[in-house]
Amino acid sequence: MLRFFVQTRNFSYVDRIGNALNPEPVEVALLEALRAFRSIRESASVDENGGRYIEKDGNKILLPGIPSGEEVMGFLKDVRSDTGVAKLVATLALAYPSKKENSGGDV
């Protein structure tokens, strides 16, 4: 989900998560990112395969699924144990996608 915000050049959530010095800012940024992403996803176009996408600057950007509650809780638990996890996840979101992601795999 965070990579989607990078693809759309909305770096604020990723930056806030990656620069957090303690878990609370990560939790707030993630809550805001999830809320924004849910809104974007619900208003997105649907392609012939049922995939959701938006168009930005003439490019079709596929939307990943919304993270499950278990995924979010696992991430936050890891961040509470070690805030370096947040920086790692933000770094991965900013990295170039793998070939699998470029070909329409999970983002």
CORLIN-V256078 format. One record per pair of residues at least 12 apart in sequence whose C-alpha atoms are under 7 Angstrom apart, sorted by sequence separation. I is the first residue (numbers start at 1). GAP is how many residues later the second one is. If there is no record, write none. Layout:
{{I/GAP} {I/GAP}}
This chain:
{{2/12} {17/12} {16/13} {13/16} {13/20} {41/22} {64/42} {64/43} {23/56} {23/57} {4/59} {23/60} {22/61} {21/62} {1/63} {18/68} {19/68} {17/69} {18/69} {17/70} {18/72} {17/73} {14/76} {6/88} {3/90} {2/91} {3/91} {3/104} {1/106}}
